[in-house]
Amino acid sequence: MKRSVSVLLWVLVCFAIGAVASYMQSDALVEWYPYLNNSSLTPPAWVFPVAWSVLYLLMGISVGLLWGVRSIYSTILYLLFGMQLVLNFLWSVFFFYFRSPVLGIIDLVMLDIFVLLYFVGAYVVKRASALLVIPYLLWLAFATYLNLYIAIYN
């Protein structure tokens, strides 16, 4: 029972962060983003909220499964997860609110590193938690490419 509560709480935390970040993007999505030069690989707009919903769900389950596991790495994993969540949120602030693709790419590279470190640590402690972040790692690699394209061509 405790495990399901921690999973649910972490899923809600991830969705809450995503909701606030989404709110901060709204003006830029109308006034700024449509006028940027985007990669031909940029998915249609509807893909982003669907993808992020799945990713936030998987992220929350991943850290929720780790919650309460006794390991010498537990504290480090919680810090890594927290830092990546902050960086995830800050990307929306940098890219959309400040309308800075350069700050966005800097943030994304740091985010890539923190999620990769979380993945490696989680793999040692609880393999299922690590496997749940593989889609997130893949999406972040793609997002890094898209952000870099915008930074270069705008």
Residue pairs with C-beta under 8 A, 6 or more apart in sequence:
2 68
3 64
3 65
3 67
3 68
6 64
6 67
6 68
7 60
7 61
7 64
7 65
7 67
8 64
9 64
10 59
10 60
10 61
10 63
10 64
10 67
11 56
11 57
11 60
11 61
11 64
12 60
13 60
13 85
14 56
14 57
14 59
14 60
14 85
15 53
15 56
15 57
15 60
17 56
17 85
17 88
17 89
18 52
18 53
18 56
20 89
21 88
21 89
21 91
21 92
21 93
22 49
22 92
24 92
24 93
24 96
24 97
25 92
25 96
25 97
28 96
28 97
28 99
29 96
32 96
32 99
33 96
36 101
36 150
36 154
37 149
37 150
37 153
37 154
38 146
38 149
38 150
39 145
39 146
39 149
39 150
41 142
41 145
41 146
42 146
43 51
51 139
54 135
55 135
55 136
55 139
58 132
58 133
58 135
58 136
59 81
59 85
59 132
59 133
59 136
61 132
62 81
62 122
62 129
62 130
62 132
62 133
63 77
63 78
63 81
63 129
65 126
65 128
65 129
65 132
66 74
66 77
66 78
66 81
66 122
66 125
66 126
66 129
69 125
69 126
71 77
71 124
71 125
73 121
73 124
73 125
74 125
76 121
77 118
77 121
77 122
77 125
80 114
80 117
80 118
80 121
81 118
83 114
84 111
84 114
84 115
84 118
87 107
87 110
87 111
87 114
88 111
90 107
91 104
91 107
91 108
91 111
94 100
94 103
94 104
94 106
94 107
95 101
95 103
95 104
95 107
95 147
101 147
101 150
101 151
101 154
102 151
104 147
104 150
104 151
105 144
105 147
105 148
105 151
108 140
108 143
108 144
108 147
109 144
111 140
112 137
112 140
112 141
112 144
115 133
115 136
115 137
115 140
116 137
118 133
119 130
119 133
119 134
119 137
120 130
122 129
122 130
122 133
123 130
